[in-house]
Amino acid sequence: MEPAIKEFIKGYIEKADKKLEVAKRLFETGDYEDAVSRAYYAVYHAAQALLLSEGEKAETHKGVVTLFGLLFVKTGKFKKNLGKYLANLKDDRETGDYEIFSYIDRESAETALKEAAEFLTESKKYLLNMGIL
């Protein structure tokens, strides 16, 4: 793998880490919709890093979900639940960001943070095993 690609992958993971930290801070202040949004972006950036490790890049959020499912879930590289986390977080982020009346509460935000942390942990393990991180 080209060194420049590895740097992009590392950059995506660093950005994912930062987004998750911001999500945690927002959760602590009771900003649940924004905490879910940042949790989603942590997962989104980690997924983009993974896709890049396979020579792919998604141009849309739906594309990230679809490609992750095809390249990582269907192939057995990642468990199904991680694909569900990505899809559910995307949907929850859209609800929180765009809907006037949102169902995002403390409990759903807490779940989002837990799922995002697990997704990021598994992504890092995978990239470490591949010798990229």
Secondary structure, DSSP 8 states (H G I E B T S, - for coil): --HHHHHHHHHHHHHHHHHHHHHHHHHHTT-HHHHHHHHHHHHHHHHHHHHHHTT---SSHHHHHHHHIIIIITTTSS-HHHHHHHHHHHHHHHHHHH-SS----HHHHHHHHHHHHHHHHHHHHHHHHTT--
